Amino acid sequence: MYNFPMPYPDELLYSTVARAGVRMGITSPKELLEEVFGDKMVVATPDLPGHLRAIARHYPKSAELSVETLAYRHTLFPLYAPFVQEERRQRCLSLLACNTRGKTHLSLGVAASRIKPPSVLRVCPGCVGEQIARYGEPYWRRDWQILGANSCSLHGKLVGTRSPRYGIHRHSFDALTPALFPHEGQKNCSKEDLRLGRRIRDLLDMRARPSPSYDQWSQFYSALASDQGCAAGRHMVHSLILEKILAAWSNQWLKDVGLPVANSPSCWLRALFQKHRKSISYLEHLIVLEAFLQAEWRIQNVVRQVARLPKTKPAAKLTAFQRPHITPDIQDKRQMWQFYLKRYGVKNGRRLGGGAAYASLYRHDRDWLLQINKRYRAGIRRRVSRVDWDCRDRELFEKLRDIQRAQPMGLDSPRHSKRWYLAQIGRMTSIVKHLDKLPLTSAFLAACSEDIEAYQIRRIRVAIHAVMESGLPLKRWRILRVAGLNEIRLKTSARNFLNEVD
């Protein structure tokens, strides 16, 4: 089995696989995946890659590279681990060991985050020069690909490359070369970028430890606001919290990183100081902690402090033998709520005067309240379609035909799959969900989408034409080389087509 080179400090596993392919002389992405992972369908993921167990097997036992070690030292997993429940952290580590199929991004909140990742992989040209001088070759570093960390503390702003974060060729691991990025002078980074970058690197260097619970984080931020004079008893004074954030960070910088603040109920800042019901982005945590703990502080110490807080046990559910005693006050609340319920229904009854009775019953007589509400539940109204599906079907059909005509059918043209056609239109999800209402579009996709066999046959035809134009003999090996194929990857139909040419 091929032994990978030992990873450089803090590099992405993405870079390790890419360099392994270069050193082994493998030019085909599929062959590289088969050699490294034993699976040709592995997707090149730059932040939270899966199949770590397969990667660990390539290293000698003396390296002591377990799945947990690889996840914490060579991926971006440490950014999310302290802010999710311990059960979820363990489950995500198990997912990273095998084929995640995107579940890790969903579990850690990356897919639904309000902070959008850059569209391309980024580098620091100054660091690349130092890598070449020290190691003889450059490699992707994981701290270049972090959302919100836009600069290098030594050289300046990070620079975008021509390598997309998630490109059309999803299975290709691209090695870093100086030709991928411009070599103009780097721009200076702002003070905010430097401060945040230092905190992110501290978080990235954290080693594996159990995660605090959501309730422990809630307790910590409640105490933090109280210590800083931003709370009145148990209530948070959000206007004072907002002032502290804007005193530490400029509003324009917060907008640039995707976290603008405002004194509104929907602001992300309020959710941080309320009861935590889901994981919150590391960027939100670091921005608030830097504003409140302006002295020298370390995220490792904060996580330890939070983990030492008491864990609140969930309230026990009432059993049949623990039903509340019906007091005169509860009886009055029942009569009041029935009056509003019969007259206005559940939703309007709460809004038009019955809210206090509803809240009291929900707290002290929940079973009766839920049972009585079922009797007056409003029926589901049938939605009237506001879309002219016939018109939309014709428009999409014409767009797909224009895309088909405009796209050259050369060797550089990608496979015209169903996914590719929908990506060109730009409304993939809305179309896929309603294909049953779009007969022309469905028929076009069924007839014109290329599967792998049709794609290989198309490449062989183009290669035959190119060889004939060059005046060279039509040899099987020459056709395969021009087409970018080999005997191992050929499908049955493509092999039969090539045999007919021979």
LINCOR-V926857 format. One record per backbone hydrogen bond with DSSP energy under -1.0 kcal/mol. NH is the residue of the N-H (numbers start at 1). CO is the residue of the C=O. E is the energy in kcal/mol with one decimal. If there is no record, write none. Layout:
BEGIN
nh=NH co=CO e=E
nh=NH co=CO e=E
END
This chain:
BEGIN
nh=11 co=8 e=-1.6
nh=12 co=140 e=-1.5
nh=13 co=74 e=-1.1
nh=15 co=12 e=-1.0
nh=16 co=12 e=-1.2
nh=17 co=13 e=-2.3
nh=18 co=14 e=-1.9
nh=19 co=15 e=-2.7
nh=20 co=16 e=-2.1
nh=21 co=17 e=-2.0
nh=22 co=18 e=-1.7
nh=23 co=19 e=-2.6
nh=24 co=20 e=-1.9
nh=26 co=21 e=-2.2
nh=32 co=28 e=-2.0
nh=33 co=29 e=-2.2
nh=34 co=30 e=-2.2
nh=35 co=31 e=-2.2
nh=36 co=32 e=-2.6
nh=37 co=33 e=-2.4
nh=38 co=33 e=-1.2
nh=39 co=33 e=-1.1
nh=44 co=170 e=-3.2
nh=51 co=98 e=-3.1
nh=52 co=96 e=-2.5
nh=53 co=97 e=-1.5
nh=55 co=51 e=-1.6
nh=56 co=52 e=-2.7
nh=57 co=53 e=-1.4
nh=58 co=55 e=-1.4
nh=59 co=56 e=-1.4
nh=63 co=60 e=-1.5
nh=64 co=61 e=-1.4
nh=70 co=66 e=-2.5
nh=71 co=67 e=-2.4
nh=72 co=68 e=-2.1
nh=73 co=69 e=-2.4
nh=74 co=70 e=-2.1
nh=76 co=47 e=-2.2
nh=79 co=76 e=-1.4
nh=80 co=77 e=-1.6
nh=81 co=77 e=-1.9
nh=83 co=80 e=-1.3
nh=84 co=81 e=-1.2
nh=89 co=85 e=-2.3
nh=90 co=86 e=-2.3
nh=91 co=87 e=-2.0
nh=92 co=88 e=-2.5
nh=93 co=89 e=-1.9
nh=94 co=90 e=-1.8
nh=95 co=91 e=-1.9
nh=96 co=92 e=-2.5
nh=97 co=93 e=-1.1
nh=98 co=95 e=-1.2
nh=103 co=100 e=-1.9
nh=106 co=102 e=-1.4
nh=107 co=103 e=-2.8
nh=108 co=104 e=-2.3
nh=110 co=105 e=-1.4
nh=111 co=105 e=-1.7
nh=113 co=110 e=-1.1
nh=121 co=163 e=-2.8
nh=123 co=159 e=-2.5
nh=128 co=124 e=-2.2
nh=129 co=125 e=-2.0
nh=130 co=126 e=-1.6
nh=131 co=127 e=-2.4
nh=132 co=128 e=-2.3
nh=133 co=129 e=-2.0
nh=134 co=130 e=-2.1
nh=135 co=131 e=-3.5
nh=136 co=132 e=-1.1
nh=142 co=10 e=-2.2
nh=144 co=141 e=-1.2
nh=145 co=142 e=-1.4
nh=149 co=146 e=-1.1
nh=150 co=148 e=-1.1
nh=152 co=156 e=-3.5
nh=156 co=152 e=-1.4
nh=157 co=187 e=-3.0
nh=158 co=150 e=-2.4
nh=159 co=123 e=-3.2
nh=161 co=121 e=-2.2
nh=162 co=180 e=-1.8
nh=165 co=119 e=-2.6
nh=170 co=168 e=-1.5
nh=172 co=169 e=-1.3
nh=180 co=177 e=-2.1
nh=181 co=178 e=-1.0
nh=194 co=190 e=-1.9
nh=195 co=191 e=-2.4
nh=196 co=192 e=-2.6
nh=197 co=193 e=-2.6
nh=198 co=194 e=-1.9
nh=199 co=195 e=-1.6
nh=200 co=196 e=-2.5
nh=201 co=197 e=-2.1
nh=202 co=198 e=-1.7
nh=203 co=199 e=-2.1
nh=204 co=200 e=-2.4
nh=205 co=201 e=-1.4
nh=206 co=203 e=-1.3
nh=217 co=213 e=-1.8
nh=218 co=214 e=-2.2
nh=219 co=215 e=-2.3
nh=220 co=216 e=-2.2
nh=221 co=217 e=-2.3
nh=222 co=218 e=-2.0
nh=223 co=219 e=-2.4
nh=224 co=220 e=-2.4
nh=225 co=221 e=-2.3
nh=226 co=222 e=-1.8
nh=227 co=223 e=-2.6
nh=228 co=224 e=-1.6
nh=229 co=226 e=-1.3
nh=230 co=225 e=-3.3
nh=232 co=235 e=-3.0
nh=235 co=232 e=-1.6
nh=237 co=230 e=-2.7
nh=238 co=236 e=-1.1
nh=241 co=237 e=-1.6
nh=242 co=238 e=-2.5
nh=243 co=239 e=-1.7
nh=244 co=240 e=-1.9
nh=245 co=241 e=-1.9
nh=246 co=242 e=-2.4
nh=247 co=243 e=-1.5
nh=248 co=244 e=-1.1
nh=249 co=245 e=-2.5
nh=254 co=250 e=-2.0
nh=255 co=251 e=-1.9
nh=256 co=252 e=-2.0
nh=257 co=253 e=-1.7
nh=258 co=255 e=-1.1
nh=259 co=254 e=-3.0
nh=264 co=262 e=-2.0
nh=267 co=264 e=-1.6
nh=271 co=267 e=-1.0
nh=272 co=268 e=-1.1
nh=285 co=281 e=-1.9
nh=286 co=282 e=-2.6
nh=287 co=283 e=-2.1
nh=288 co=284 e=-1.9
nh=289 co=285 e=-2.7
nh=290 co=286 e=-2.3
nh=291 co=287 e=-1.4
nh=292 co=288 e=-2.2
nh=293 co=289 e=-2.9
nh=302 co=298 e=-1.7
nh=303 co=299 e=-2.4
nh=304 co=300 e=-2.0
nh=305 co=301 e=-2.3
nh=306 co=302 e=-2.5
nh=307 co=303 e=-2.3
nh=308 co=304 e=-1.1
nh=309 co=306 e=-1.4
nh=322 co=319 e=-1.7
nh=327 co=325 e=-1.2
nh=331 co=327 e=-2.2
nh=332 co=328 e=-2.2
nh=333 co=329 e=-2.2
nh=334 co=330 e=-2.2
nh=335 co=331 e=-2.1
nh=336 co=332 e=-2.5
nh=337 co=333 e=-2.6
nh=338 co=334 e=-2.5
nh=339 co=335 e=-1.8
nh=340 co=336 e=-1.8
nh=341 co=337 e=-2.8
nh=342 co=338 e=-2.5
nh=343 co=339 e=-1.4
nh=344 co=340 e=-2.9
nh=345 co=341 e=-1.5
nh=349 co=345 e=-1.6
nh=350 co=346 e=-1.8
nh=351 co=347 e=-1.4
nh=352 co=348 e=-2.4
nh=354 co=349 e=-2.4
nh=358 co=354 e=-2.3
nh=359 co=355 e=-2.5
nh=360 co=356 e=-2.1
nh=361 co=357 e=-2.4
nh=362 co=358 e=-2.5
nh=363 co=359 e=-1.4
nh=364 co=360 e=-2.3
nh=365 co=361 e=-3.0
nh=369 co=365 e=-1.8
nh=370 co=366 e=-2.7
nh=371 co=367 e=-1.9
nh=372 co=368 e=-2.5
nh=373 co=369 e=-2.0
nh=374 co=370 e=-1.2
nh=377 co=374 e=-1.0
nh=389 co=387 e=-1.3
nh=392 co=388 e=-2.4
nh=393 co=389 e=-2.5
nh=394 co=390 e=-2.0
nh=395 co=391 e=-2.2
nh=396 co=392 e=-2.7
nh=397 co=393 e=-2.2
nh=398 co=394 e=-2.3
nh=399 co=395 e=-2.2
nh=400 co=396 e=-2.6
nh=401 co=397 e=-2.0
nh=402 co=398 e=-2.2
nh=403 co=399 e=-2.4
nh=404 co=400 e=-2.2
nh=405 co=401 e=-2.3
nh=406 co=402 e=-2.4
nh=407 co=403 e=-1.6
nh=417 co=415 e=-2.1
nh=421 co=417 e=-2.2
nh=422 co=418 e=-2.1
nh=423 co=419 e=-2.1
nh=424 co=420 e=-1.6
nh=425 co=421 e=-1.2
nh=426 co=422 e=-2.0
nh=431 co=427 e=-1.6
nh=432 co=428 e=-2.6
nh=433 co=429 e=-2.1
nh=437 co=434 e=-1.6
nh=438 co=435 e=-1.3
nh=442 co=438 e=-2.5
nh=443 co=439 e=-2.4
nh=444 co=440 e=-2.3
nh=445 co=441 e=-2.4
nh=446 co=442 e=-2.2
nh=447 co=443 e=-2.0
nh=448 co=444 e=-3.0
nh=449 co=445 e=-1.3
nh=450 co=416 e=-2.9
nh=455 co=451 e=-2.2
nh=456 co=452 e=-2.3
nh=457 co=453 e=-2.3
nh=458 co=454 e=-2.3
nh=459 co=455 e=-2.1
nh=460 co=456 e=-2.2
nh=461 co=457 e=-2.4
nh=462 co=458 e=-2.2
nh=463 co=459 e=-2.3
nh=464 co=460 e=-2.6
nh=465 co=461 e=-2.2
nh=466 co=462 e=-2.2
nh=467 co=463 e=-2.5
nh=468 co=464 e=-2.3
nh=469 co=465 e=-2.1
nh=470 co=466 e=-1.4
nh=472 co=467 e=-1.3
nh=475 co=473 e=-1.6
nh=479 co=475 e=-2.4
nh=480 co=476 e=-2.3
nh=481 co=477 e=-2.0
nh=482 co=478 e=-2.3
nh=483 co=479 e=-2.3
nh=485 co=480 e=-2.5
nh=490 co=486 e=-1.0
nh=495 co=491 e=-2.5
nh=496 co=492 e=-2.4
nh=497 co=493 e=-2.3
nh=498 co=494 e=-2.2
nh=499 co=495 e=-2.2
nh=500 co=496 e=-1.7
nh=501 co=497 e=-1.2
nh=502 co=498 e=-2.0
END
